[in-house]
Amino acid sequence: MTGAPHQNTQGVPSLTLGVDEFTLVLQPIDKIKITECPEISEQMITTFLQKPKLAELLGEMKHTTKVQAGYTSGLTFGNQPWHFAISWNEDIPAMGICFHFSSHTYAAFKQE
């Protein structure tokens, strides 16, 4: 029978897990003041995008109004067949920087 779950040696069906989408939130280690939030947020975003070379993969950043719930500012990447968004709240820095990956973005990232 095609598509039937495989049985392991104990007779329990095996499962395959995948990632549909996920959200990663980066928090500053030290408490920051609201006046420092724009600068610290920019540094955190830049560092996160440079380390795994995400900026090269994703292309040009642009501001967006479509942000995760509770966040006030955001960035996304234009002309891509996937969704990847960065959100932050300028008034509540303790919320951290939210990175939302679609499954397509994550697959492209893993492939690179």
N, CA, C and O atoms as CSV, one atom per row, in Angstrom:
chain,resi,resn,atom,element,x,y,z
A,1,MET,N,N,0.852,-1.161,0.000
A,1,MET,CA,C,0.000,0.000,0.000
A,1,MET,C,C,0.907,1.235,0.000
A,1,MET,O,O,1.739,1.392,0.894
A,2,THR,N,N,0.752,2.094,-0.979
A,2,THR,CA,C,1.560,3.292,-1.089
A,2,THR,C,C,1.104,4.329,-0.077
A,2,THR,O,O,-0.093,4.485,0.166
A,3,GLY,N,N,2.065,5.044,0.517
A,3,GLY,CA,C,1.735,6.115,1.444
A,3,GLY,C,C,1.425,5.643,2.848
A,3,GLY,O,O,1.193,6.466,3.734
A,4,ALA,N,N,1.413,4.346,3.073
A,4,ALA,CA,C,1.135,3.848,4.420
A,4,ALA,C,C,2.347,4.092,5.313
A,4,ALA,O,O,3.479,4.031,4.835
A,5,PRO,N,N,2.133,4.367,6.597
A,5,PRO,CA,C,3.270,4.579,7.487
A,5,PRO,C,C,4.096,3.302,7.611
A,5,PRO,O,O,3.555,2.196,7.602
A,6,HIS,N,N,5.379,3.465,7.723
A,6,HIS,CA,C,6.280,2.324,7.916
A,6,HIS,C,C,6.251,1.921,9.383
A,6,HIS,O,O,6.060,2.764,10.259
A,7,GLN,N,N,6.437,0.656,9.647
A,7,GLN,CA,C,6.468,0.167,11.018
A,7,GLN,C,C,7.921,-0.058,11.427
A,7,GLN,O,O,8.706,-0.606,10.654
A,8,ASN,N,N,8.277,0.361,12.629
A,8,ASN,CA,C,9.619,0.066,13.105
A,8,ASN,C,C,9.608,-1.320,13.737
A,8,ASN,O,O,8.596,-2.016,13.671
A,9,THR,N,N,10.701,-1.726,14.340
A,9,THR,CA,C,10.805,-3.090,14.864
A,9,THR,C,C,9.864,-3.355,16.034
A,9,THR,O,O,9.563,-4.515,16.313
A,10,GLN,N,N,9.388,-2.319,16.727
A,10,GLN,CA,C,8.446,-2.520,17.832
A,10,GLN,C,C,6.994,-2.411,17.362
A,10,GLN,O,O,6.079,-2.477,18.183
A,11,GLY,N,N,6.768,-2.245,16.057
A,11,GLY,CA,C,5.417,-2.156,15.531
A,11,GLY,C,C,4.788,-0.781,15.651
A,11,GLY,O,O,3.591,-0.624,15.409
A,12,VAL,N,N,5.576,0.218,16.020
A,12,VAL,CA,C,5.068,1.583,16.143
A,12,VAL,C,C,5.338,2.311,14.833
A,12,VAL,O,O,6.446,2.221,14.304
A,13,PRO,N,N,4.345,3.036,14.289
A,13,PRO,CA,C,4.572,3.753,13.024
A,13,PRO,C,C,5.691,4.789,13.156
A,13,PRO,O,O,5.803,5.468,14.177
A,14,SER,N,N,6.513,4.901,12.117
A,14,SER,CA,C,7.556,5.925,12.080
A,14,SER,C,C,6.937,7.235,11.626
A,14,SER,O,O,5.940,7.246,10.904
A,15,LEU,N,N,7.524,8.317,12.045
A,15,LEU,CA,C,7.025,9.636,11.674
A,15,LEU,C,C,8.121,10.423,10.974
A,15,LEU,O,O,9.306,10.237,11.251
A,16,THR,N,N,7.724,11.286,10.081
A,16,THR,CA,C,8.637,12.231,9.463
A,16,THR,C,C,8.199,13.618,9.904
A,16,THR,O,O,7.035,13.992,9.759
A,17,LEU,N,N,9.144,14.373,10.444
A,17,LEU,CA,C,8.826,15.714,10.902
A,17,LEU,C,C,9.390,16.737,9.929
A,17,LEU,O,O,10.441,16.517,9.326
A,18,GLY,N,N,8.696,17.844,9.781
A,18,GLY,CA,C,9.155,18.934,8.933
A,18,GLY,C,C,8.834,20.262,9.590
A,18,GLY,O,O,8.067,20.321,10.551
A,19,VAL,N,N,9.415,21.312,9.074
A,19,VAL,CA,C,9.163,22.656,9.590
A,19,VAL,C,C,8.254,23.378,8.621
A,19,VAL,O,O,8.577,23.517,7.442
A,20,ASP,N,N,7.104,23.845,9.119
A,20,ASP,CA,C,6.192,24.616,8.283
A,20,ASP,C,C,6.631,26.073,8.296
A,20,ASP,O,O,6.858,26.667,7.243
A,21,GLU,N,N,6.746,26.635,9.465
A,21,GLU,CA,C,7.239,27.999,9.640
A,21,GLU,C,C,7.681,28.111,11.083
A,21,GLU,O,O,7.250,27.328,11.929
A,22,PHE,N,N,8.533,29.074,11.371
A,22,PHE,CA,C,8.917,29.268,12.756
A,22,PHE,C,C,9.315,30.715,12.991
A,22,PHE,O,O,9.638,31.453,12.060
A,23,THR,N,N,9.283,31.098,14.256
A,23,THR,CA,C,9.637,32.441,14.671
A,23,THR,C,C,10.776,32.341,15.669
A,23,THR,O,O,10.722,31.568,16.626
A,24,LEU,N,N,11.800,33.132,15.428
A,24,LEU,CA,C,12.960,33.195,16.299
A,24,LEU,C,C,13.014,34.595,16.889
A,24,LEU,O,O,12.917,35.578,16.153
A,25,VAL,N,N,13.167,34.701,18.195
A,25,VAL,CA,C,13.238,36.020,18.840
A,25,VAL,C,C,14.608,36.161,19.487
A,25,VAL,O,O,15.000,35.352,20.328
A,26,LEU,N,N,15.328,37.203,19.081
A,26,LEU,CA,C,16.624,37.511,19.683
A,26,LEU,C,C,16.432,38.573,20.754
A,26,LEU,O,O,15.766,39.583,20.527
A,27,GLN,N,N,17.012,38.341,21.907
A,27,GLN,CA,C,16.914,39.270,23.015
A,27,GLN,C,C,18.300,39.825,23.326
A,27,GLN,O,O,19.281,39.083,23.286
A,28,PRO,N,N,18.398,41.125,23.637
A,28,PRO,CA,C,19.696,41.642,24.084
A,28,PRO,C,C,20.033,41.048,25.454
A,28,PRO,O,O,19.142,40.829,26.275
A,29,ILE,N,N,21.309,40.793,25.696
A,29,ILE,CA,C,21.721,40.229,26.982
A,29,ILE,C,C,21.499,41.235,28.102
A,29,ILE,O,O,20.983,40.892,29.166
A,30,ASP,N,N,21.894,42.482,27.852
A,30,ASP,CA,C,21.741,43.531,28.855
A,30,ASP,C,C,20.458,44.309,28.605
A,30,ASP,O,O,20.011,44.449,27.467
A,31,LYS,N,N,19.876,44.812,29.684
A,31,LYS,CA,C,18.684,45.654,29.556
A,31,LYS,C,C,19.083,46.946,28.848
A,31,LYS,O,O,20.097,47.556,29.187
A,32,ILE,N,N,18.284,47.360,27.863
A,32,ILE,CA,C,18.610,48.573,27.124
A,32,ILE,C,C,17.545,49.633,27.353
A,32,ILE,O,O,16.389,49.328,27.648
A,33,LYS,N,N,17.960,50.877,27.210
A,33,LYS,CA,C,17.042,51.999,27.357
A,33,LYS,C,C,16.286,52.204,26.049
A,33,LYS,O,O,16.777,51.847,24.978
A,34,ILE,N,N,15.097,52.776,26.139
A,34,ILE,CA,C,14.294,53.029,24.944
A,34,ILE,C,C,15.066,53.907,23.957
A,34,ILE,O,O,14.957,53.724,22.744
A,35,THR,N,N,15.834,54.847,24.471
A,35,THR,CA,C,16.594,55.734,23.577
A,35,THR,C,C,17.679,54.984,22.811
A,35,THR,O,O,18.108,55.436,21.749
A,36,GLU,N,N,18.125,53.851,23.330
A,36,GLU,CA,C,19.150,53.038,22.668
A,36,GLU,C,C,18.547,52.010,21.710
A,36,GLU,O,O,19.262,51.393,20.921
A,37,CYS,N,N,17.244,51.833,21.785
A,37,CYS,CA,C,16.572,50.762,21.041
A,37,CYS,C,C,16.840,50.783,19.542
A,37,CYS,O,O,17.191,49.738,18.994
A,38,PRO,N,N,16.697,51.908,18.846
A,38,PRO,CA,C,16.934,51.868,17.395
A,38,PRO,C,C,18.352,51.406,17.030
A,38,PRO,O,O,18.527,50.603,16.115
A,39,GLU,N,N,19.341,51.904,17.731
A,39,GLU,CA,C,20.729,51.539,17.430
A,39,GLU,C,C,21.012,50.071,17.759
A,39,GLU,O,O,21.622,49.361,16.961
A,40,ILE,N,N,20.574,49.625,18.918
A,40,ILE,CA,C,20.802,48.233,19.336
A,40,ILE,C,C,20.038,47.283,18.411
A,40,ILE,O,O,20.575,46.251,18.006
A,41,SER,N,N,18.791,47.623,18.073
A,41,SER,CA,C,18.002,46.777,17.167
A,41,SER,C,C,18.697,46.634,15.820
A,41,SER,O,O,18.781,45.533,15.276
A,42,GLU,N,N,19.193,47.739,15.283
A,42,GLU,CA,C,19.888,47.691,13.993
A,42,GLU,C,C,21.135,46.816,14.077
A,42,GLU,O,O,21.410,46.041,13.160
A,43,GLN,N,N,21.885,46.933,15.160
A,43,GLN,CA,C,23.084,46.107,15.329
A,43,GLN,C,C,22.730,44.628,15.406
A,43,GLN,O,O,23.403,43.795,14.797
A,44,MET,N,N,21.678,44.297,16.153
A,44,MET,CA,C,21.271,42.895,16.296
A,44,MET,C,C,20.813,42.319,14.956
A,44,MET,O,O,21.175,41.197,14.604
A,45,ILE,N,N,20.023,43.084,14.213
A,45,ILE,CA,C,19.531,42.626,12.911
A,45,ILE,C,C,20.697,42.427,11.948
A,45,ILE,O,O,20.782,41.395,11.283
A,46,THR,N,N,21.586,43.400,11.869
A,46,THR,CA,C,22.734,43.312,10.969
A,46,THR,C,C,23.602,42.113,11.302
A,46,THR,O,O,24.008,41.373,10.406
A,47,THR,N,N,23.890,41.912,12.580
A,47,THR,CA,C,24.713,40.776,13.002
A,47,THR,C,C,24.045,39.458,12.639
A,47,THR,O,O,24.697,38.553,12.119
A,48,PHE,N,N,22.744,39.345,12.912
A,48,PHE,CA,C,22.034,38.098,12.618
A,48,PHE,C,C,22.023,37.801,11.125
A,48,PHE,O,O,22.200,36.650,10.727
A,49,LEU,N,N,21.819,38.812,10.296
A,49,LEU,CA,C,21.753,38.597,8.855
A,49,LEU,C,C,23.126,38.319,8.249
A,49,LEU,O,O,23.213,37.607,7.248
A,50,GLN,N,N,24.198,38.859,8.824
A,50,GLN,CA,C,25.531,38.672,8.266
A,50,GLN,C,C,26.131,37.317,8.611
A,50,GLN,O,O,26.804,36.715,7.774
A,51,LYS,N,N,25.906,36.830,9.809
A,51,LYS,CA,C,26.549,35.590,10.252
A,51,LYS,C,C,26.248,34.423,9.314
A,51,LYS,O,O,27.183,33.802,8.808
A,52,PRO,N,N,24.984,34.105,9.066
A,52,PRO,CA,C,24.713,32.984,8.162
A,52,PRO,C,C,24.562,33.421,6.706
A,52,PRO,O,O,24.097,32.639,5.876
A,53,LYS,N,N,24.946,34.652,6.384
A,53,LYS,CA,C,24.856,35.212,5.032
A,53,LYS,C,C,23.418,35.255,4.522
A,53,LYS,O,O,23.166,35.062,3.332
A,54,LEU,N,N,22.483,35.510,5.428
A,54,LEU,CA,C,21.071,35.610,5.040
A,54,LEU,C,C,20.822,36.780,4.104
A,54,LEU,O,O,20.010,36.673,3.185
A,55,ALA,N,N,21.507,37.896,4.321
A,55,ALA,CA,C,21.294,39.071,3.477
A,55,ALA,C,C,21.603,38.756,2.019
A,55,ALA,O,O,20.902,39.222,1.121
A,56,GLU,N,N,22.647,37.970,1.779
A,56,GLU,CA,C,22.996,37.581,0.404
A,56,GLU,C,C,21.912,36.714,-0.216
A,56,GLU,O,O,21.598,36.863,-1.396
A,57,LEU,N,N,21.349,35.825,0.557
A,57,LEU,CA,C,20.309,34.921,0.072
A,57,LEU,C,C,18.991,35.656,-0.167
A,57,LEU,O,O,18.320,35.418,-1.171
A,58,LEU,N,N,18.622,36.545,0.750
A,58,LEU,CA,C,17.305,37.161,0.721
A,58,LEU,C,C,17.190,38.378,-0.181
A,58,LEU,O,O,16.100,38.680,-0.666
A,59,GLY,N,N,18.289,39.084,-0.416
A,59,GLY,CA,C,18.241,40.240,-1.303
A,59,GLY,C,C,17.975,41.540,-0.580
A,59,GLY,O,O,18.354,41.712,0.578
A,60,GLU,N,N,17.319,42.454,-1.274
A,60,GLU,CA,C,17.129,43.820,-0.784
A,60,GLU,C,C,16.053,43.906,0.300
A,60,GLU,O,O,14.945,43.396,0.141
A,61,MET,N,N,16.411,44.570,1.416
A,61,MET,CA,C,15.467,44.782,2.513
A,61,MET,C,C,14.608,46.000,2.228
A,61,MET,O,O,15.049,46.960,1.597
A,62,LYS,N,N,13.367,45.940,2.708
A,62,LYS,CA,C,12.498,47.112,2.623
A,62,LYS,C,C,11.601,47.129,3.858
A,62,LYS,O,O,11.318,46.087,4.450
A,63,HIS,N,N,11.164,48.313,4.232
A,63,HIS,CA,C,10.272,48.443,5.389
A,63,HIS,C,C,8.900,47.877,5.040
A,63,HIS,O,O,8.462,47.931,3.891
A,64,THR,N,N,8.235,47.337,6.053
A,64,THR,CA,C,6.913,46.776,5.868
A,64,THR,C,C,6.025,47.139,7.048
A,64,THR,O,O,6.505,47.363,8.159
A,65,THR,N,N,4.742,47.193,6.792
A,65,THR,CA,C,3.778,47.421,7.866
A,65,THR,C,C,3.189,46.096,8.354
A,65,THR,O,O,2.489,46.061,9.366
A,66,LYS,N,N,3.471,45.012,7.639
A,66,LYS,CA,C,3.013,43.685,8.056
A,66,LYS,C,C,4.026,43.120,9.038
A,66,LYS,O,O,5.051,42.564,8.644
A,67,VAL,N,N,3.724,43.271,10.326
A,67,VAL,CA,C,4.634,42.819,11.375
A,67,VAL,C,C,3.923,41.808,12.272
A,67,VAL,O,O,2.696,41.708,12.260
A,68,GLN,N,N,4.696,41.070,13.039
A,68,GLN,CA,C,4.131,40.115,13.985
A,68,GLN,C,C,3.312,40.875,15.032
A,68,GLN,O,O,3.590,42.040,15.318
A,69,ALA,N,N,2.316,40.221,15.592
A,69,ALA,CA,C,1.442,40.844,16.593
A,69,ALA,C,C,2.257,41.400,17.753
A,69,ALA,O,O,3.133,40.719,18.286
A,70,GLY,N,N,1.967,42.632,18.139
A,70,GLY,CA,C,2.637,43.273,19.255
A,70,GLY,C,C,3.861,44.085,18.868
A,70,GLY,O,O,4.388,44.840,19.685
A,71,TYR,N,N,4.316,43.939,17.638
A,71,TYR,CA,C,5.494,44.665,17.169
A,71,TYR,C,C,5.053,45.889,16.366
A,71,TYR,O,O,3.956,45.903,15.807
A,72,THR,N,N,5.913,46.925,16.307
A,72,THR,CA,C,5.521,48.181,15.681
A,72,THR,C,C,6.271,48.491,14.387
A,72,THR,O,O,5.785,49.276,13.571
A,73,SER,N,N,7.435,47.896,14.186
A,73,SER,CA,C,8.250,48.187,13.003
A,73,SER,C,C,8.687,46.884,12.358
A,73,SER,O,O,8.780,45.846,13.014
A,74,GLY,N,N,8.958,46.956,11.048
A,74,GLY,CA,C,9.362,45.719,10.399
A,74,GLY,C,C,10.100,45.909,9.099
A,74,GLY,O,O,10.043,46.962,8.464
A,75,LEU,N,N,10.795,44.853,8.725
A,75,LEU,CA,C,11.504,44.759,7.453
A,75,LEU,C,C,11.116,43.454,6.786
A,75,LEU,O,O,10.787,42.473,7.451
A,76,THR,N,N,11.160,43.457,5.469
A,76,THR,CA,C,10.971,42.234,4.708
A,76,THR,C,C,11.886,42.331,3.494
A,76,THR,O,O,12.609,43.314,3.336
A,77,PHE,N,N,11.859,41.336,2.655
A,77,PHE,CA,C,12.723,41.300,1.491
A,77,PHE,C,C,11.852,41.187,0.255
A,77,PHE,O,O,10.997,40.306,0.165
A,78,GLY,N,N,12.073,42.095,-0.711
A,78,GLY,CA,C,11.215,42.165,-1.884
A,78,GLY,C,C,11.536,41.144,-2.947
A,78,GLY,O,O,12.638,40.598,-3.009
A,79,ASN,N,N,10.548,40.901,-3.781
A,79,ASN,CA,C,10.678,40.049,-4.964
A,79,ASN,C,C,11.233,38.669,-4.674
A,79,ASN,O,O,12.096,38.179,-5.402
A,80,GLN,N,N,10.749,38.043,-3.626
A,80,GLN,CA,C,11.164,36.686,-3.290
A,80,GLN,C,C,9.934,35.782,-3.307
A,80,GLN,O,O,8.824,36.241,-3.036
A,81,PRO,N,N,10.122,34.502,-3.624
A,81,PRO,CA,C,8.972,33.589,-3.636
A,81,PRO,C,C,8.622,33.063,-2.242
A,81,PRO,O,O,7.873,32.093,-2.116
A,82,TRP,N,N,9.151,33.687,-1.209
A,82,TRP,CA,C,8.914,33.244,0.154
A,82,TRP,C,C,8.668,34.428,1.065
A,82,TRP,O,O,8.805,35.582,0.660
A,83,HIS,N,N,8.302,34.125,2.302
A,83,HIS,CA,C,8.053,35.170,3.295
A,83,HIS,C,C,9.106,35.087,4.393
A,83,HIS,O,O,9.312,34.031,4.992
A,84,PHE,N,N,9.762,36.195,4.646
A,84,PHE,CA,C,10.693,36.326,5.761
A,84,PHE,C,C,10.531,37.740,6.275
A,84,PHE,O,O,10.700,38.695,5.517
A,85,ALA,N,N,10.207,37.893,7.545
A,85,ALA,CA,C,9.973,39.220,8.099
A,85,ALA,C,C,10.739,39.397,9.402
A,85,ALA,O,O,10.928,38.452,10.169
A,86,ILE,N,N,11.172,40.618,9.628
A,86,ILE,CA,C,11.850,40.996,10.855
A,86,ILE,C,C,10.985,42.070,11.508
A,86,ILE,O,O,10.608,43.048,10.863
A,87,SER,N,N,10.672,41.885,12.791
A,87,SER,CA,C,9.812,42.844,13.504
A,87,SER,C,C,10.436,43.206,14.845
A,87,SER,O,O,11.143,42.403,15.453
A,88,TRP,N,N,10.164,44.423,15.293
A,88,TRP,CA,C,10.602,44.871,16.611
A,88,TRP,C,C,9.645,45.939,17.100
A,88,TRP,O,O,8.914,46.547,16.319
A,89,ASN,N,N,9.663,46.156,18.398
A,89,ASN,CA,C,8.812,47.176,19.007
A,89,ASN,C,C,9.725,48.247,19.590
A,89,ASN,O,O,10.450,48.000,20.554
A,90,GLU,N,N,9.684,49.430,19.003
A,90,GLU,CA,C,10.576,50.516,19.413
A,90,GLU,C,C,10.295,51.009,20.828
A,90,GLU,O,O,11.179,51.573,21.473
A,91,ASP,N,N,9.079,50.803,21.316
A,91,ASP,CA,C,8.717,51.274,22.651
A,91,ASP,C,C,8.948,50.225,23.738
A,91,ASP,O,O,8.991,50.557,24.923
A,92,ILE,N,N,9.096,48.971,23.341
A,92,ILE,CA,C,9.289,47.892,24.324
A,92,ILE,C,C,10.470,47.023,23.867
A,92,ILE,O,O,10.262,45.938,23.325
A,93,PRO,N,N,11.699,47.491,24.080
A,93,PRO,CA,C,12.864,46.740,23.613
A,93,PRO,C,C,12.979,45.341,24.208
A,93,PRO,O,O,13.629,44.478,23.618
A,94,ALA,N,N,12.365,45.100,25.357
A,94,ALA,CA,C,12.436,43.778,25.984
A,94,ALA,C,C,11.749,42.700,25.147
A,94,ALA,O,O,11.957,41.510,25.384
A,95,MET,N,N,10.927,43.107,24.163
A,95,MET,CA,C,10.277,42.124,23.286
A,95,MET,C,C,11.283,41.484,22.343
A,95,MET,O,O,11.013,40.422,21.781
A,96,GLY,N,N,12.428,42.107,22.163
A,96,GLY,CA,C,13.451,41.555,21.288
A,96,GLY,C,C,13.151,41.779,19.817
A,96,GLY,O,O,12.227,42.507,19.455
A,97,ILE,N,N,13.947,41.142,18.983
A,97,ILE,CA,C,13.800,41.230,17.534
A,97,ILE,C,C,13.214,39.901,17.056
A,97,ILE,O,O,13.770,38.835,17.320
A,98,CYS,N,N,12.107,39.978,16.365
A,98,CYS,CA,C,11.382,38.790,15.909
A,98,CYS,C,C,11.724,38.503,14.452
A,98,CYS,O,O,11.540,39.362,13.590
A,99,PHE,N,N,12.222,37.300,14.173
A,99,PHE,CA,C,12.530,36.856,12.812
A,99,PHE,C,C,11.540,35.744,12.474
A,99,PHE,O,O,11.549,34.690,13.109
A,100,HIS,N,N,10.686,35.975,11.474
A,100,HIS,CA,C,9.673,34.987,11.086
A,100,HIS,C,C,10.070,34.349,9.760
A,100,HIS,O,O,10.148,35.027,8.735
A,101,PHE,N,N,10.318,33.046,9.786
A,101,PHE,CA,C,10.720,32.279,8.610
A,101,PHE,C,C,9.536,31.470,8.092
A,101,PHE,O,O,8.889,30.768,8.870
A,102,SER,N,N,9.243,31.552,6.809
A,102,SER,CA,C,8.288,30.618,6.213
A,102,SER,C,C,9.042,29.323,5.924
A,102,SER,O,O,10.272,29.291,5.978
A,103,SER,N,N,8.318,28.275,5.624
A,103,SER,CA,C,8.978,26.999,5.327
A,103,SER,C,C,9.860,27.127,4.080
A,103,SER,O,O,10.931,26.523,4.018
A,104,HIS,N,N,9.424,27.894,3.105
A,104,HIS,CA,C,10.199,28.082,1.873
A,104,HIS,C,C,11.505,28.826,2.162
A,104,HIS,O,O,12.553,28.478,1.617
A,105,THR,N,N,11.443,29.846,3.015
A,105,THR,CA,C,12.646,30.584,3.392
A,105,THR,C,C,13.632,29.664,4.089
A,105,THR,O,O,14.826,29.670,3.787
A,106,TYR,N,N,13.118,28.870,5.030
A,106,TYR,CA,C,13.973,27.967,5.788
A,106,TYR,C,C,14.610,26.924,4.867
A,106,TYR,O,O,15.787,26.599,5.027
A,107,ALA,N,N,13.855,26.403,3.916
A,107,ALA,CA,C,14.397,25.415,2.972
A,107,ALA,C,C,15.486,26.041,2.114
A,107,ALA,O,O,16.523,25.418,1.887
A,108,ALA,N,N,15.273,27.252,1.637
A,108,ALA,CA,C,16.283,27.955,0.824
A,108,ALA,C,C,17.537,28.222,1.654
A,108,ALA,O,O,18.657,28.075,1.166
A,109,PHE,N,N,17.338,28.616,2.914
A,109,PHE,CA,C,18.463,28.873,3.815
A,109,PHE,C,C,19.274,27.593,4.038
A,109,PHE,O,O,20.503,27.621,3.972
A,110,LYS,N,N,18.603,26.484,4.299
A,110,LYS,CA,C,19.301,25.206,4.532
A,110,LYS,C,C,20.055,24.776,3.275
A,110,LYS,O,O,21.167,24.255,3.361
A,111,GLN,N,N,19.453,24.995,2.120
A,111,GLN,CA,C,20.085,24.595,0.857
A,111,GLN,C,C,21.371,25.378,0.610
A,111,GLN,O,O,22.358,24.818,0.134
A,112,GLU,N,N,21.364,26.668,0.932
A,112,GLU,CA,C,22.549,27.508,0.741
A,112,GLU,C,C,23.637,27.099,1.702
A,112,GLU,O,O,24.718,27.689,1.698
